[in-house]
Amino acid sequence: MPSLVLIRHGQSAWNLENRFTGWWDVDLTDKGVAEARAAGELLSEKGFDFDLCFTSYQKRAIKTLHLALEAMDRLWLPEEKDWRLNERHYGGLTGLDKAETAARHGDEQVHIWRRSFDIPPPPMERGGPFDLSADPRYAGIAIPETESLKDTIARVLPYWEQRIAPALKQGERVLISSQGNSLRAVVKHLSNISDDEITGLEIPTGAPIVYELDDGLGVKDRYYLKDR
């Protein structure tokens, strides 16, 4: 029976500072490191093991994966990194404090940018401080200027179908360490959550979500590991 575990990265420095992060590469806080290790310890305690791991190109997700695997004594497991598992691109909001942004644009507008399904934030300024066009990890990739949740799902799901779903169908036990919105895409797809409902789904940092799947990847059960 295929099994899948999702982990949103531990708390990052910009989570703590309440700033829009998106594709900018922000490290874990001490709390985030502890969350990642605790996730691995819990997985080990509950008897979980994996055959294959997936993560994004962002260090907060990569470090979370490695810290969790280290706690499980499984650092040797194969892993695949892909930009399509990156966080949603917040465009021109990247780096801004959420409270200051609300004061400038109004709570309602910021809520629309954050929580609407298909309305993206303003595009990022080319050549600005958070422009990643010269970052070598994205060479040859058409970096988005901004993304809605709908846009994020549109890039995550093809990767799911091409790489992750086939591994699960072969019976591999899969661990994904990624960001909140890319994981929302997976949860929406597997659990058949509506466009309206998925925008309100909160995925806490460092808390493993377990999917028990049938051979056709239908969901038999979904739960937070800490609740079992």
N, C-alpha and C positions, 0 to 999 in steps of 0.2 A: 504494500500500500504506500503510495508516494506521501512523503511528508515535507512540509515547507515551514521554515521559521523566518520571520521578518524582524529586523531590529532597526529602529530609527537610531541614528548616532546619539552618543551621549551629549550632554549640554555643551554647546560651543561658546566661545568668548562673546560672539554677537547675540546668541540667545540670551546670555546674561545681561548684555547691554541693551537688549530690546531693539536691535537694529535689523533692517532687512538685509539678508545675507545672499540668498540666491546662489549664483555660481562663484562668488568670491570665496577664496580658499581660507577658511578660518579654522583655527585649531580648537581642540577640546580644552575646557577648563579642568581644574582638579576634580570638580564634581563630575564632569563628563567622563573623565578617566575612571573614576570610581564606579560610575554607572555601567560602563562597558565591562569592567572586570566582574562586577556583580552579575551582569547578564550571563557571562560565560560560566561563572560559578553555579548559577541557578540551572543552566542548561546541563551542566555536568552532573549536578545533584539529582536532576530528574531523569538522567539516563539518556540524554539526547546525544547523537553523533551524526556526522555529516560526511557526504562524499564530495561535495562541490560547493564552493562559495562564490557569490557575486557581490560586487560593490561598485561604487561610482569612481570618478576621477578626483574626488574631493577628500582631503586628508581627514576631516572629521569622521567620515564614514569608513575610510580605510583603517584609521587608528582604532576605531570602535571594533571593527572586525578582528584586527590583530590582537587587541587586548582581550576580547572575548575568547578567541581561539587559544591564546596563551593560558588563560585560566582553565581551559578545557584540556590542556596539553595536546593541542591539535594544530599548532602553527604550521605543520607540514602539509596541511590539506591544500589541494589545488584551489586557486581563486582566479576569477576573471574580472577585470575592471573595464567599465565602459561608460562613456560620457552620457549615454542615454539614460543612465540611472542617476544623473545629477539632479540636484534640487531644481525646482522651477526658477526660471530667470526673472528676477524682479525689475529688470530694466533700469529706468532712471531712479527708482526707489532704493537701489542697492547702496548700502552703507548709511542710509538715513535712519535716525532714531524714530521709532513708530509714533511716540507721543508728539515729538516736534512736527512730524509730517502731518499728523491729525490737526495740530494747531494751525498749520499753514494752509492745508487744503480742506479741512473740515472732517469730522468723524465719519460722516456718511460717505464721502468720496473715498476715504482710505478703506472703509469697510467694503466698498464695492471692489476696489483693487485687490484687497486681500481675499475676499470670500465669494465673489461672483465666480461662476463656472467658466464663462467665456469672454470676460472683459479684461484685457491685460493692462498693466500699469503703463505709464509713458515710456517710450523707448529710451535706452541708454545713449548718452552722448558719445559719439565716436571720439577717441583720443582722451577721454576723461580718466580720472584716477582708477576706475574699476574696469576699464576696457581690457579684455583678455585676448584681443586679436593677435598679440605677439607672443602669447603663452605657448610654449612648444607642445604641451599636451593636447592642444586643440588645433594643431597644424592640419590643414585640409578639411576641417570641420566648419560648417556654416554656423557660427555662433549666433544664437538668436539675439535680437535687440531687446526683446521683452517676451514674456509668455503668460498666457492665462493658464488656469488649471487644465482646461480643455487641450491647449497646445502641449502641455507637459505629458498628458495621457497619450496624445497622438504620437509622441516619440518613444515613450516607455513601452507601449503595448507591442509594437513590431519586434522590439528586442526580446520581450517576453516570449513571443511566439517563435522567434528564430532560435533562441538559445536556452531559455530557462524551462519553458514548457516541455521541449523534447527530452531534457535531462530528467525531469520529473516523470514523464511517461515511460522512461527506461527504468524507473524504480529508484533513481538516485535520491538521496536525502539532501535537500538544498537549504542553505542559509544565505539570506540576502541582508547585507548591512547597507543602508542607504538613508535618504533624506525623507522628510515628512511628506512632501507632495509626490515624489516618485513612488513612495510606498502607498499613498492614497490611490494612485493609478492601479496598482496591483490589487489592492483590497476592493476597489470599485469593480474591477473586472471579475474577480473570483466570487465575490459575494453579491454581485448584481445589484449594486447600490445605485440609486437614481442620481441624476446630475444635481438636483437640489439638495439631496441628503449628503452627498460626498463632501460638499464645501464646508459642512459643519462637523465633519469627523476629525476629532483630535487624536493624534498618535503621540503618546508620551515618549520622551527620550529614554533610551536604554532599557525598554521593557519588551522582551520577546513576545511576538504574536505567533501562535502556532496554528497552522492549517493542517487538518487531517483530510486527505483527498482520496477519492476513488480513482480507479485506473483511467477514467476519462477526464480527470482533474475536476470533477464535481466536488463540492465542499460537503464533507461529512460533519465536520466540526471546526469551529474557530474560537480561540480563547487566548487571553493573556496568561502566560505561563505562571505568573505570580499568583493567579487565582485558583490554581489547581494543586 
